[in-house]
Amino acid sequence: MLIKKPEPIASSEITPESIYADRRSFIRKAGQFALLTMGGGFLAACDASESSAQKSSQQLSPSDPSNYQGIRDYQAPDWLREKVSGYQSSDIMTDEALTPYTDVARYNNFYEFGTGKEDPAKYAGEFKTDPWSVVIEGEVEKPGRYTLEDILKPLTMEERIYRLRCVEAWSMVIPWVGFPLGKLLQRFNPTSRAKFVEFTTLHDPVQMPGQKSAFSYIQWPYVEGLRMDEAMHPLTLLAVGLYGKTLPPQNGAPLRLVVPWKYGFKSIKSIVKIRLLETQPKTSWQSIAPSEYGFYANVNPAVDHPRWSQANERRLPTSLFNPNRIATQIFNGYAEEVAHLYQGMDLKRSF
């Protein structure tokens, strides 16, 4: 599943997107590149149709002048762009083809900007993320509001290629740039009472039109959570970039969670608050549909969604004549790394 590679490449030799998108060419031209593999996510939705996925890979090209602004380079502050571009490569990689950047950047679930797959790219282009701060509170010894620059300053950025498996039964393979969540939490000295971590997305209806929609069924702001051992697991990532660039707004700029063995809706975007708790938090999708979206949300082909099977997935990009269906793996292919976290649990009850 995972293949070790020697000697990381220098950040000055970051592979261009055009090579990134062709996995074999990428491996051939960057034989020294060492990357960490596994699958992260987007907020969940309930439309598992194929039409948007087909349109995603067919309708626009990188050079098309009608591309949404959000697909073009996101003008993040210089210090953040430098931090992201200076990432280090890990010594593990996957031989799976990467999802093209245009598909990653324009096929999203981010209901704060609308419920359509293309709405986030269409409406998030002017989203302002500078300045940005994150509140750390709850069961920690060093609570407070911290600027993103202060959060990132002591941390080394890594590139990790993770599989993304949406609860809607589509998937991607994405090269994220970020750092382990556990390294951040340790800096604030969690107390012995910290058993869970709650995350909150920005609430700003002026910038996020989906939050003021009369048809929204989410009680804003969006909230997600992890058990403490899940949050501290070395695979759990806070991402600030993808494809060697800063995150586009529609992908969760400037800071998002990536938990590769869980369905994408666990990987909350545009985080403004991290709270450590003694009791399990109530997450947004649990509040909306507790029989459909559990707290754990581990990828599990043996546990179907009440309205569709989870046994297979569509690996984007797809087309009418090439649906690109593949079998879903337990824990999204990361069972060796994370299955021990759930030893003795009934994963059908604790879904």
Disulfide bonds with the S-S distance in Angstrom:
none
